[in-house]
Amino acid sequence: METVTPIDFDAARKFVDTPHGQIAYVERGSGPVALFIHGAPLNGYQWRHQLGELSDIRRVIALDTLGLGHTRLAPGQGLALRDQAAMFRAFLDALDVAAVDLVGNDSGGGAAQIFAARNPARVRSLTLINCEVDDYDDGNAAFVKFRDGLASGSLVKALQTAVRLPGVGRRAFAAAYQHPEAVSDETMTEVAPLCSSSSALSAWRAAATTVTCGDRRRTASVVSTAVSSRPTATMTTRARSTRACRSVSRLGSPANPSSAHGTKAFRITRG
């Protein structure tokens, strides 16, 4: 396995212009494209292991979504899941990529579902890891705590503390990891772009607030309609995944159990 360090990741970052803004991304490898979509409040660095482990069989691309990471928003750009999905299409157009193996985690998985439903010809396979699903319970304790922390500002303070004091941040976000003791200081400080300015924090709070229960339900509706209209699609339910699906089982078979938020995952392959 090729290790991708924070220094490697930062040095490899590129930007591409789209109508939605300048989208930050990192890529490795060659061949068929695998596009990885992170969740909130993270960025493309979430997929560093996949960049290292899959670059021998795929051109692996990890982008930063709208309102997160190093992506620079166009003025007035929306941040809902449907806006993210529209950006994915524009991003692929800008890179002249026709189709991808699409992998989404957390809120990125919700946006990935919308993209797949609206652009089926551009998706070879779809892997969803611990993300929005049709029976997502927006009243569960973890989501209520997240929503309340966002409203009160305590979540923002926790992120800022994680950048300054990684050890404290690791304890604060232990519930989001299967093995919090294995999370490095460098990983905790990767939320630094989010805490770099008041405008960055405002953009993220707007993005997180936009992904409301209604946004999640609209996602489920779009996807369920699309899947039911394509009987050749196969759907497999999976438990949680380790190390972001251990490189998504080499983009093939179902993966092993991980962390993050959500209750179940699917892999959809167009027949």
C-alpha positions in Angstrom: 0.0 0.0 0.0 1.3 3.5 -0.9 0.9 5.9 2.0 -0.4 9.4 1.4 0.8 11.8 4.0 -0.8 15.2 4.8 2.2 16.8 3.1 1.7 14.6 0.0 -2.0 15.4 -0.1 -1.6 19.2 0.2 1.2 19.2 -2.4 -1.0 17.3 -4.9 -4.1 19.6 -4.6 -5.4 21.0 -7.8 -8.3 23.3 -8.7 -10.7 23.2 -11.6 -13.1 26.0 -12.7 -16.8 25.2 -12.8 -20.0 27.4 -12.7 -20.2 26.5 -9.0 -16.7 27.7 -8.1 -13.2 26.5 -8.1 -13.4 22.9 -7.0 -10.4 21.5 -5.1 -9.3 17.9 -5.7 -6.5 15.4 -5.4 -6.0 12.5 -7.8 -3.7 9.5 -8.2 -3.4 6.7 -10.6 -4.7 6.2 -14.1 -7.4 4.3 -16.0 -11.1 4.3 -15.2 -12.1 7.1 -12.8 -13.2 6.4 -9.2 -14.7 9.6 -7.7 -14.8 9.8 -3.9 -17.2 12.2 -2.1 -16.5 13.0 1.6 -19.0 13.9 4.4 -19.3 16.9 6.7 -17.3 18.5 8.2 -14.4 16.8 6.5 -12.8 17.2 3.0 -11.1 15.0 0.4 -8.3 14.0 2.9 -10.9 11.6 4.3 -10.0 9.3 1.3 -6.2 9.4 1.6 -6.0 5.6 2.1 -8.1 5.0 -1.0 -5.8 7.3 -3.0 -2.9 5.1 -1.9 -4.5 1.7 -2.2 -6.5 2.0 -5.4 -4.3 4.0 -7.6 -2.9 0.9 -9.3 -6.3 0.0 -10.7 -8.1 3.4 -11.0 -7.6 7.1 -11.5 -8.7 7.9 -8.0 -10.1 11.4 -7.5 -11.1 12.9 -4.1 -12.7 16.4 -4.3 -13.7 18.9 -1.7 -17.5 19.5 -1.8 -19.2 22.9 -1.8 -18.7 24.8 1.5 -16.0 22.5 2.8 -12.3 21.9 2.4 -10.4 24.1 0.0 -13.1 24.5 -2.6 -13.8 28.2 -3.4 -17.5 29.0 -3.9 -18.9 31.1 -6.7 -21.0 34.0 -5.4 -24.5 33.0 -4.4 -23.8 29.3 -4.8 -26.4 27.0 -3.2 -25.2 24.3 -0.8 -28.1 21.8 -0.8 -27.5 18.1 -1.8 -28.9 18.8 -5.2 -26.4 21.6 -5.7 -23.6 19.3 -4.7 -24.9 16.7 -7.3 -25.0 19.4 -10.0 -21.4 20.4 -9.1 -20.2 16.8 -9.5 -21.5 16.8 -13.1 -19.9 20.1 -13.9 -16.6 18.9 -12.2 -16.6 15.7 -14.4 -17.4 17.8 -17.5 -14.5 20.1 -16.7 -12.1 17.1 -16.4 -13.6 15.5 -19.5 -14.6 12.4 -17.5 -17.5 10.4 -19.0 -18.3 7.9 -16.3 -17.1 7.0 -12.8 -17.2 4.4 -10.0 -18.9 6.7 -7.4 -18.3 6.4 -3.7 -20.0 8.6 -1.1 -19.9 8.8 2.6 -22.3 10.7 5.0 -23.8 13.8 3.4 -21.6 13.1 0.4 -23.5 9.8 0.0 -26.8 11.7 -0.1 -25.5 13.9 -2.9 -24.0 10.9 -4.7 -27.4 9.3 -4.8 -29.0 12.3 -6.5 -26.1 12.5 -9.0 -26.5 8.8 -9.8 -30.3 9.1 -10.1 -30.1 12.0 -12.5 -27.0 10.9 -14.5 -27.3 7.1 -14.6 -25.2 6.8 -17.8 -22.2 8.4 -16.0 -22.1 6.0 -13.1 -20.5 2.5 -13.5 -21.0 1.6 -9.9 -22.3 3.4 -6.8 -21.0 2.6 -3.3 -22.7 4.3 -0.3 -21.0 4.2 3.1 -22.9 5.2 6.3 -25.0 7.9 4.7 -28.5 9.2 4.1 -31.0 6.4 3.4 -34.7 6.2 2.9 -35.5 5.4 6.6 -33.0 7.9 8.1 -34.2 8.8 11.6 -33.7 12.5 12.0 -34.8 12.3 15.6 -32.0 10.0 16.7 -29.8 11.2 19.5 -26.7 11.7 17.5 -28.4 13.9 14.9 -30.3 16.0 17.5 -26.9 16.6 19.3 -25.3 17.6 16.0 -28.2 20.0 15.1 -28.2 21.5 18.6 -24.4 21.9 18.6 -24.6 23.6 15.2 -27.3 26.0 16.4 -25.5 26.9 19.7 -22.1 27.3 18.2 -20.5 24.6 20.4 -19.8 22.4 17.4 -17.8 25.2 15.7 -15.8 25.7 19.0 -15.1 22.0 19.1 -13.7 22.1 15.6 -11.5 25.0 16.4 -10.2 23.3 19.5 -9.5 20.1 17.4 -7.2 22.2 15.2 -5.4 23.8 18.2 -5.3 20.8 20.5 -5.6 17.6 18.5 -5.7 15.4 21.6 -8.7 17.2 23.0 -10.3 17.1 19.6 -9.8 13.4 19.3 -11.7 12.9 22.6 -14.4 15.3 21.5 -15.1 13.4 18.3 -14.4 9.9 19.6 -18.0 8.8 18.9 -17.4 9.4 15.1 -14.6 6.8 15.0 -14.5 3.1 15.5 -10.9 3.4 16.9 -10.4 7.0 18.0 -7.1 6.2 19.6 -5.8 5.5 16.0 -6.7 9.0 14.7 -3.5 11.0 14.2 -2.9 14.6 15.1 -2.6 15.3 11.4 -6.0 13.9 10.7 -7.6 16.1 13.4 -5.9 19.2 12.0 -7.3 18.5 8.5 -10.4 20.5 9.5 -8.2 23.5 9.6 -9.5 24.9 6.2 -12.9 25.0 7.8 -11.7 27.0 10.7 -9.4 29.3 8.7 -11.8 32.2 8.5 -15.3 33.3 9.6 -16.5 33.1 6.0 -15.4 29.5 5.8 -17.2 28.6 9.0 -20.3 30.5 7.8 -20.3 28.6 4.6 -20.0 25.3 6.4 -22.8 26.2 8.9 -25.0 27.1 5.9 -24.2 23.8 4.2 -24.9 21.8 7.3 -28.1 23.7 8.0 -29.2 23.2 4.4 -28.9 19.4 4.7 -32.2 19.4 6.7 -34.6 16.5 7.2 -36.5 17.7 4.1 -33.3 17.7 2.0 -32.6 14.1 3.2 -36.2 13.0 2.4 -36.1 14.5 -1.1 -32.9 12.6 -1.7 -34.6 9.3 -0.7 -37.5 10.1 -3.0 -35.3 10.9 -6.0 -33.3 7.7 -5.5 -36.1 5.3 -4.8 -37.9 6.4 -7.9 -34.7 6.0 -10.0 -33.9 2.6 -8.7 -37.4 1.2 -9.1 -37.4 2.4 -12.7 -34.2 0.4 -13.4 -34.8 -3.2 -12.7 -31.3 -4.2 -13.8 -29.8 -2.5 -10.8 -28.7 -4.7 -7.9 -28.7 -3.4 -4.3 -26.9 -5.0 -1.5 -27.2 -3.9 2.2 -24.0 -3.7 4.2 -23.0 -3.0 7.7 -20.5 -0.4 8.7 -17.2 -0.3 7.0 -13.5 -0.3 8.2 -11.1 2.2 6.9 -13.7 3.6 4.6 -14.5 0.1 3.3 -11.0 -1.1 3.2 -10.6 0.7 -0.1 -14.2 -0.3 -1.0 -13.1 -3.9 -1.3 -11.0 -2.9 -4.3 -14.1 -1.4 -5.9 -15.6 -4.9 -6.1 -17.2 -7.1 -3.5 -19.1 -5.8 -0.4 -16.8 -4.3 2.2 -16.2 -4.9 5.9 -17.6 -3.0 8.8 -16.3 1.3 9.8 -17.2 4.5 11.4 -18.9 7.7 10.5 -22.6 8.5 10.9 -25.5 6.6 9.4 -27.2 3.3 9.8 -26.6 1.2 6.6 -24.9 1.3 3.2 -25.7 0.2 -0.3 -23.7 -0.7 -3.4 -25.6 -0.3 -6.6 -24.1 -1.7 -9.9 -25.8 -0.9 -13.2 -26.6 -4.2 -15.0 
